[in-house]
C-alpha cells in the first residue's frame, strides 16, 4: 500500500503537468483565432455602421448570455464531465464560425446576423469558461493553483499580443470572411487537442449525491453556502458595481475613442490592444516566479484597484498628445504605456482573487459558485456598455473616462474600510501567521 502511494505521488504530478500543457496549448490555438476575430469584428462593425450606439449594442450582447445563464451553467458544469464540456464547446463554436463565414457571402452587412452570431458563440463560451475555471484544481495540486492560473493568464496575454496585430493585417488584406474561416478551423483544432486531457479521478460519492439532486436544490445549496461566506458575497457585490464601468471602459470605450475619434490606424489600434496583453504577461510572470505573491496581493486587493482607477483618469494624457502634436504614434504610445501598467496591476489582483476562491471553495461547488460570481461580474456590463454607447453620442469622451476613474477610486477607498474586508484581512493574517 505504501509503495502504491509513493508511486502515485511520483506519477500524478507528471500527468498533471502534461494536462496543463495540453490545456495551455489548446488555449493558445483557439485564443489566437478568437482574438483575431474579436478584433476584426470590432473594426468591421465600426466600419459598416460608424455608430457608437450600434457598436455598444453588439458588444453588450456578447456579455448578455453570461448574465442570464451562468448560474444554471454552473450547476451543469458541476454535474457533468468537464473535459467533454471543454472539448465540445470549442468544436461546436468552430462549426458555428465556419457556417457564419459562408453566410457572410449572402448578408455581408447584416447587423442582425452579427448579433445572432455573437449571442450564440457567447452562450457556448459561458459553458467553456466555467468548465475551465472549475477544472483547474483537477489539473494541478493545491500548491500550483496560482501558477496554473498565472500560466493561463499569461498564454491568454500572448495571444492578445499576436491576435490584434494578426487581425489588423488580415482585416486590411484578406477581409472578414477569411478571418472567420481561420477562426473556425483553429477552434476545431483546439477541441481535438483537448480530447487528450486527463483530469484527476473525481470523488464518486460526491458526484453521485450531486446528480441525485434537482437543479433547484443545487441552487439552494449554492446560495446557502454563499450566505455562510460573507467575504464571497462582499466580492460579488463589488464585482457587480465594477462591471458597470470597468468592463465597458476597457472593451468598448477604448476601441471607439482611439479608432473612431482619435483616428489611429488598424495597426496602431492593434498595438494598443497588444500592450494590454504585455501587461498581463508581466503580472502573470510575477505570480508564476514568486509563488507567495498571490497570497500577498489578495491583502492588497483594493490598493491595486485604486491604482487602476487613477490610470483611468490618466486617459487624459493621449488627449493632450492629440491636441499638442496630432501625432497618431504619440497617442498610441501613451495609451500603450497606460494599458501595460493597468493590465499588469489588474492581473495581480484577479489571479490572487481567483486562486484564493479555487483553494477555499469545495470542488463540488466550484462551477456553481463561479457561475454566480461571473453573473455578478457581468450583470451590469450590458447596461454599462449601452449607457456609455449612448453617452458618447452627447458627452465628450474625456469627461466620461475622468468621472469613471474618480468614481472607481471612491469605491476603492470606501470598500477597503468595509467591516467584511477588515475581518477577511485579519483572518488571512492569522492563517498565515503574520
N, C-alpha and C positions, 0 to 999 in steps of 0.2 A: 504493500500500500504506500509506504514512504517513498519507495523507488518510483512509483507511478506519479506521485505528487511532484517529485523532483523533475521527472521527465516532462510533465505538463508545464511546469514553470519555465523550463528551458525552451519548449516548443511554442507556447502561446504567444509570447512577445514577438517572435519572428513572424508568425502568421498575422498578428495584428498590425505589424509594421507593413507587411505586404498588402494587407487590406487597405490601410491608409494610403499607401502608394497608388493602389488601383483607384481609390475614391478621388484622390487629388488629380490623378491623370484624367479621369472621366470629367471632373470639373473643369480642367484646363481645356479639354477638347470642346465640350459643349459651351463652356464660358466664352471661348473665342467667338463662336457662332452667334451666341445670344448678345454679346456686347456689340458686335458688328451690326446686327440687325436693329438693336435698340437705338444706337447712334444714328444709323442711316434712316430709320423710320422717323426719328425726331426731325431731321433735316427735311425729309420728304413731306411730312405734314405741314411744316412751316413754309416750304416752297409752294405747295399746291393751294394753301389757304392764306398764309400771311397773317393769320389771326391768332392773337394770344388766347382768345376765348376758346376757339376750336382746339388749339394745341393743349390747353389746360384740361379740356373735356376728355381728350384721348388719354392724356397722362393719368387723370384721376380714375378712369375706367380700368386702367391696369392694376390699380390698387383695390378697387371695389370688391372683387371676389375674396380677397384676403380678409376683408372686414366681415363678410356675411357667412363664410363657410369654414373659417379657421377653427372655430370651437368644435364643430362636428367633424371636421377633418382630423383634429387631434384624437378624437375617440377612435376613428377609423385606423389611424396610424398605429395606435397602441394595440388594437385588436389583431391586425394582420401583419404579414411578413413585410418588414421594412425594405428588404432587398428587392422584392417584387414591385413595391411601390416606386422605389428609386429607378429601377430599370424601365418599368412600364411607363413612367412619366416622361422620361427622355425620349423613348421610342415613339410614343403617341404624339408628343409635341413635334418631333421631327416629321412625322407623316402629315400632320396638320399644316406645318410650314410649307412643305412641298406642294400640298394641294392649293394653298393660298398663292404660291408663286405662279401656278397655272391660271388661277382666277384673275390675276393682275393683267393678263392679256386682254380680258374682256371688260374689266372695270378698273382701269388704271388710277382713277382719281375718286373712287368711291369712299367717302368717309364712313359710310355705314358698314362697308365690308371691312375697313380697317378696325372699326370699333368691335365688330364681331370677332375678328381675329384676336385682338388684344384681350377681350373678355375670356375667350376660350383658352388661350395659352396661359393667361394669368391664373385661371381656375386650376388647371393641371399643375402649374408651378407651386400653387399653395400646398398641394399634397407632397410634392417633391421636397420643398423647403422644410416642412415639418418632419418628414421622414429623415432627412439629413441631420437636423438639429437633435432629434431624439435618438439617432443611431450612434452618435459619437461615443457614448460610454460603452457601446457594444463592440467598438472597433479598437479602442485603446484602453489601457488601465487608468485608474483614477489619477495617478501621478502625471500622466501625459495628456490629460484633457485640455489644459490650457495650450499646450504645444500643438495639439491637433487642431484646435480652433484657430490658433495663430497661423498654422500651415494653410488651412482652407482660406482664411482671410488673405494670406499672402499670395496664394495662387490666383485668387479672385482679382487681387490688385494687379498682378502681372497681366492677366487678360484684359483688365481695364486700361492698361497702357497700350497694349498691342491692338486691342479691338477698335477703339475710336480712330486710331491712325489708319488701320487697315480699312475701316468702314468709310473714312473720308476719301481714301484713294479709290476704293471700289465704287463708291457712290458717284464720284465725278468721272469715272472711266467706263464701268460696265453697267451701272444702273441698279435700281432697287430689285428687279426681278432676279438677277443673278445672285444678289446678296441673299435673297430668300432661299434660293436653291442651295447655296453654300451652307446656310444655317441648318436647313432640313437634313442634309447629309451628315453634318458633324454631330447633330443631336442623336441621330440613329446610331452613329458610330460610338458615341459615348455610352448609350444604353447597352450596346453589345459588349463593351469593355466592362461595364459594371456588373454584368452577369457572372463574372468570376469572383465577385466579392464573397467573403465568408465571414459571418458575424459570430460572436460568442454564442454558445448554446443558451437559449432563454430559460428562465425559471418556469418550468412546465406548469406547476401548480398555480402560480400567479396568472399565467396566460389562460388556464382553464377557468379560473374564477372570473377573469375579465370577460371572457367570451360568453359566460353564462348570464352576465348582467345585460340589461337593456341599455339603449343609448341614453335615455333619460336618467336612469340610475347611475350610469357612468358620469354624466354631467353633474349630478348631485354630489357624487363622491369628489369630483374635481373641485367644485365650489366649496365644499366642506373643508377640504384640505387648504384651499386658498384662504378661507376665513380664519383658519388657525395660524396662518403665516402672514402676519401683519406687514412685514417688510416687503413681501412679494406684492401685496396689494398696493403698498406705497409706490413701488416701482411701476406697477401697472397704471396707476393714476398719473404718475409723472410721464410715462411713455405716451399716454393719450394726449396730454397737454402739449408735449413737444411735437407730436405728429402734425398738429395744426399748422406749425410754422417751419420746423426744421426740414422735414422731407420736401415740402413744396419749394422751399428756397433752393435746395441743392439740385433737385431733379428737374424743376420746371423754370424757375425764375432765372437761374444762372444761364441756361441754354438760350432762353428768349432774349435776355438782356445782351449777352455777348454776341449772339448771331444776328438777331433782328434789329437791335438798337445800335450797338457799337460796330456792327458790320464786320466782325472778324471773319476770316475765310474758313472754309471747311477744315483745312489743315490746322489752322490756328485754334479752332474750336476743339479739334481732337487733342491738341497739346494741353489745352486747359483741362479737359476731362481726364487725360492721362496723368496729369500732375496729381490729381486726387488719388489715383491708384499708387503713385510713388509714395505718397504719404502713408497709405495703408500698409504698403510693404515695410516701410520704416517702423511703424508701430508694431506690426506683426513680428518683425525680426527681433525687436527689443524683447518682446514677451517670450519668443522662442529661445533666445540665448540667455535670458535672465529669468529663470523659472519662478523665482519669488516675486517678480514684478507684478504678476497678475493679482496676487493676494494683497499687495500693497496698493495697487491702483483702485481696487474696489473701495478702499477707505478714502480715496481722493476723487471719488466719482464726480461730485459737484464742483470741485475745483477745476477739473478737466472740462466740465460743462460750461463753466463761466468763461474759461479761456476761449472756447468755441464761440460763445456769444459775442465776445469782443472782436473776434475775427470776422464775424458777420458785419459788424459796424465798419470794419476796415475795407469793406467792399466799396467804400467811397474813394479809395485810392486809385483804382482804374479809371474812375470818372475824372479825377484830377489829371491823369495822364492823357485822357481823351481831349480835355479842354486845353491843356497846355501844349501838347505836341501833336495830337491827332494821329500818332503813330500806332498802328494796329499791333505791332510786335511789343510795344511798351505795355499796352493793355493786356496782351496775352501773358507776358512775363509776370506782371504784378498779380493778376488773377491766379496764375500758376503757383507763385510763392505762397499766397494766402491759402490755396487749396491743399498744398503739400502739408502745411502746418495743421490746417483744420482736420484733414483726414488722418494724420498720424495720431493726433490727440483723440479723435473720435474712435479710432481702432483700439487704443489703450483702454478707453472707457468701456466700449462694447464687449471686447473679448473678456475683460475681467468680470463683467456682469454675467455674461452667458456662461462662462466657465464656473462661476460660483453656483448658479442655478443648476447646471448639469451635475455638479458634485453633490448638491444638497437634496434635490428632488428625487424621490423614489423612481426607479427606471420605469415601472409600470404606469406611472403618471406623467412621464416626461412629455409625451406627444400632446396630451390634453392640456397640460399647464402651458406649454409653449404655444398651443393653439389659442388659448385665452390671452396670453401675453402678446402674441402677434396681432390678434384682433384689437387689443387695446392700443398697440403701437400704430396701427393703420386706420383706426376707426374715424379719426378726424382728418386723415390725409386727403381724401377726396374733397371734403369741404374746404380744406386749406388751399388745395390746387384750384378749385373753382373760384374761391374768393380772391386769390392772388391773380388769377387769369382775368377776372372781372375788373379788379382794381388797377391792373396795369394799363387798361384802356383809358383810365381817367386820372390817375395819380402818377407823378414822376417815380420811376423805379427806385431811386436812391432814398426817397422818403420811406418807402415800404421796407427796404432792407435795413435801414438805420433803426426805425421803430421796432422792427422784429428783433434785431440784435439787442436793443435795450430791454425789451420785454423778456427775452430769454435770460438775460443777465439777472433781472429782478427775480425771475422764477428760481434760478440757481441760488441766489442769496437767501431767499425765504425757505427753500427746500432743505438746505443744509442745517437750518435751525429747527427742523421738524423733530418732534419727540421720537417718532418711529426711527428716523435715521440716526439720531443720537444714541438710542438704545442698541441699534444694529451695530454701530461702530464700537460701542463698549463691549458688546458680546464678542465681536471679532477679536478685539484686543485680548480679552480673557482667553479665548480659544488658542490664540497664537502666542500666549504667554508674554504679552507686552505689558 
